[in-house]
Amino acid sequence: MKRFFFLSQGLFFLLMVLILISYFFLTGIVKGILVISVLLILLYMRRYYIPYRDTLKNEGEIFLSPLYGKVESIRRVENVFEFLPEAFEVRVSSHFLDEHGLYLPTVAEMSFLRAYKGKGIYRYGKPESFLTGTTELAHTDVMLKSKNEVQTVLRFVDCKYGSRAHIWMKSGDRGRGAACFGYYPFGGTLLIYLPLHTDILVYPGEKILPGQTVIAALRNQ
């Protein structure tokens, strides 16, 4: 069932049992509430098959979108990470009704993974609320190293009306492009940090798809 839902097998069969109980033993409004609740859970935890757009022929590599969402802003930032003194920041919002799987943007190794405590922030908050820095916000940092040793960071910022990103991979794990490495229940804000020697290929307001939309071309230094 993990091919179709971000649910454990036990929980999925429990939901099916509740559907059967409601069909044979319940009536009226209680039956309707139970059936709708189960269907909503399955809707939120659904999982799609992601076709992978293979690496294009260029000087380096391509960096694909890791999730369904919308590009909110693109800016240049400084002093975010020691290994990345200057970087491009691509801010992406993920709607709570989107499919919430997380997919590797390129063939990569996860070199760093850490969750930080703090306060959540509304994914559609005022742009200036994201300009003051995100270190004080609740977030999860995922550092990736591509096959050409290009380091990038995915920062999942907790939404007030969402949940923390669930990451299955651990530091040192490797995966192919579009491999599912976790999920982001109810969505939130993703900040993508890319080195300056990359070509950004998306624009604010663009809808992006995992495994298909090219966020940037990672050029070798």
N, C-alpha and C positions, 0 to 999 in steps of 0.2 A: 504493500500500500504506500510505501514511501515514494514510489514513482509518481503518485497522484496527490498525496497530501503530506504536509509537514506534521504528521501525527505518528505516535508510536502505534504499533499493531494492536496492542491491548486497548488503547484508548479508542481506536477506530472501531473495533468490534463492540466495545461498550456502547458507542453511539448507535451502532446498528441494532443492538439489543433494545435500546431505548425507543428506537423507531418501531420495532416490532411490538413492544409493550404498548406503546401509544395506539397502534393500529388495532390490536385485538382486545385491549382491556380498558382503554380510556375513551372518553367521549367529551364533546363540547369544547369549552374554551381551554381546559387543561391540555387536551390532546393537541389543539392548535398551537399553544404556547410551546409545548415540548418539541413538536415537529419543526417549528420555525427556529427555535434555539439551536437544534442540531444542524439544520441546514445553514444557519449563519456561521456556525463553527467550521463546517466543511468549506464554506465559501472563503472565509478568512484564511484558512490553512491549506488552500488549494496549491498545487504545484504544477507548473507547465514544463513541457519539453522545450529546451532552448537550443535552436539550431546554431551552430558555431560558424562564424565567418572567419575562415582561416586567414593566417597572416598574409598580408599583401606584400608584393615585391617592392621594397623601398630600402632606404639606407639603414634602417633600424628595424623597429617592430611597431605594431599598432596596439593601442590600448583601448579595449572595448568597454562599453558600459557594463558595470557589475550588477545592475538592477533596473527595474522599471521606474521611471520617474520623469522629472522635468527640470531642465537646467534653469536655475534661478539667477545666477550671477557668475561672472568670471573676473578675477582680479589677480594682481601681482602682490605677493606678500613677502615679508622678510622675517628672519630669525624665528621661524616656526620650529625647526629641528636643527640639531647640530650638523648633521650630514647634509642638510638641505637649507643653507643660509638664505637662499632666495628661491621662490617657487611660484608656479601658477596655482591658484586655488579655484576649483570648479565646484560650485555649490549646487547640489541636486536635492530636490524635495521628492519624497515618495509618498503618494496618497495612501490613505488607510484601506482603500478598496483595491489597490494594485496587488498583483501577485508579489509575494514578499521574499522570494528566493534570492540568494546572493551567489553570484557566479564570477569565477576568476576572470579578470579582464585580459589576461595574456598568460602564456606559459610562465609560471613563476614559482618561487619558493617563498613561503611565509617566514620572514626573518625575525619578526617581532609581533607580539600580540599582548595587549594589556587593556584592562577596563579601569576607568577612573570614576570616582564618585563625584557628585555635584548636583546641580539643579538641572531640570529639563527645560527645553525651550520650544515654543510653538514652531512647527515647521514652516508656517507661513507668516512668521513674525516680521516686524519691520526690518528692512535691510541693515540699518545701523546696529541692530542688536547682534548681528554676526560680525561686525567690523571691529569690535572691541576685544576680540580674542575669544577662544573657546576653551581654554585650559581650565576655567572654573566651572564649566558645564559638565554634566554627566555624559561621558562618551567612551567609545571603544576604539583604540587605534590598531590598525592592521598594517604592518609594513611588508611590502612585497619587493622581491628582487627578481627581475626578469632574467631570461637566459643570457642576455648581453650585459648583466650586472647593473642595469638601471634600477635605481631604488625609487619607489613611489609609496604613498601613504593613503589609506582609506580611513577616514575618521567618521564614525557613526555617532551622531549626536542624538541623545535620547530626547524624544518629543514628550511634552506634558501629557499628551493623549495617546501615547504609544507604549512601547516596551523596549528593553535593551536588546541590541542585536545578539543573536545566538550564533557563535562561530564554532564550527566543528573542527577545523584544521588547528594544528598546534605549530609552535615555532619549529622550523626545520622541515615541515611537511612541504611536498611539492605537488603541483597539479597542472593539468593541461588547461588551455583556455576554455572558458564556459563551464568548467567543472563546478558543481554546486558545493560551496564551502560553508553554508549556513543559511539563516533566514532572519528577517527583520520584522517581527510581528507588528502589524498595524502601521508600518512605515515610520518615517521620520526625516531627518536631514543627514545627507552624506556630503562630506567635504573631501574632495579628491585633490591631493597635492602632487604636482608633477614638476620635474626639474625644468629650468628655463630653456634647455636645449631640446624642447619638444614643440611640435606644431599643434596648437589647439584647433580642433576641427568641428566644434559645436558652437552654438550661439545661445544667449539667454532666451528663454521661452521655448526652446526646442524640446520635444518629447523624445525620450531615449529608451531603447530596448536592449536588454542584456544579450550579449552574443552577436548583436547586429550593428548597433550604432557605434561608430568609431569616435571616441572621445579625443584622442590625440595620436600623433605619430611620434614614437620615441626614437629620436635620432641618437646615434652613437656620439660620444664626446670625442 
